[in-house]
Amino acid sequence: MNPALLLLTDSRLPAGGHAHSGGTEQVIATGAVHDLASLAAFLRGRLRTSGHVAAALAASACALGKESSRTEACARARSQESSGTEGSARARPEALGALWSLLDAEADARTASPAQRTASRTQGRLLLRVARRLWPSPTVDDLTAGPNPGHPVALDDLAAGVPNRRHAAALDHLALAVPNPHHPIALGAAAHAAGGSPEDAALAAAYHAITGPATAAVRLLGLDPVAVHGLLADLASALAATASDATPSDLPPDLATAASDITPSDLTTTASDATGYGRLWAELPARSAPALDLLAERHAGAKVRLFVS
């Protein structure tokens, strides 16, 4: 695992993660979680459902970032070969941006609860704000910044001052397309900015899915923190298996074609039918936990609560 990604999984990272319980507060309120044994079952269930989905989305986001960087480099290389000078061709930003939007839409489709969607995007925005300062790059810097925060910015503005513009191109496209991504998409982008692999991103997402709820349970139930961390240690092999299973194989080989051919108006047909990305991402895990969806809505309307979600 890339050492830099340890920062992304550190509970002390000032990205607002400590304010979210991952549904633990309401589960405890119902009495379903009340001791170490019930907490262990809850954490294992989260890992197998929402944790697995988040891991797959984060891995896909990291992989797409790396592939789109290569596409940009190839476009410039082809231009240079044909003209004999430094190429000025670029992969069409709106095309790669459309792919980022498509992946973020897959995250939206897998988040049934409006309250959970809001929580996911809030955490994603806060994570990117911190990541912007940790790893300054267009990927994370301009997802939440620009002339008007929360709105897309011009590609030329994004690329200004970037030492390696070719590598930063994929990050530019993401920034243009998704200024407020879901947390797993933001995590994958941050992993790419930090130099991590898709499996690194998947492991970080899976870890995040259980450590936040575990810490919240300690605060809400007064459980022995050492015993709770023992539960997390018992899940180490399951975490590794989840990250491995959630990491995609090679992405469709025709991203370069997509980057030159896709326009926003034909996103649906081209991205899904021509490039294969729609088909690939449609097959991402879609495991659900309906009880957590219902409890998330109940929590959002609670008058007294310790955690945001």
Helices and strands as residue ranges (DSSP letters): H 5-9, G 17-19, H 24-30, H 36-46, I 47-51, H 52-83, H 93-109, H 114-134, H 138-141, H 155-159, H 165-177, H 183-193, H 198-221, H 225-234, H 236-246, H 255-261, G 264-266, H 267-269, I 270-274, H 277-282, H 290-300
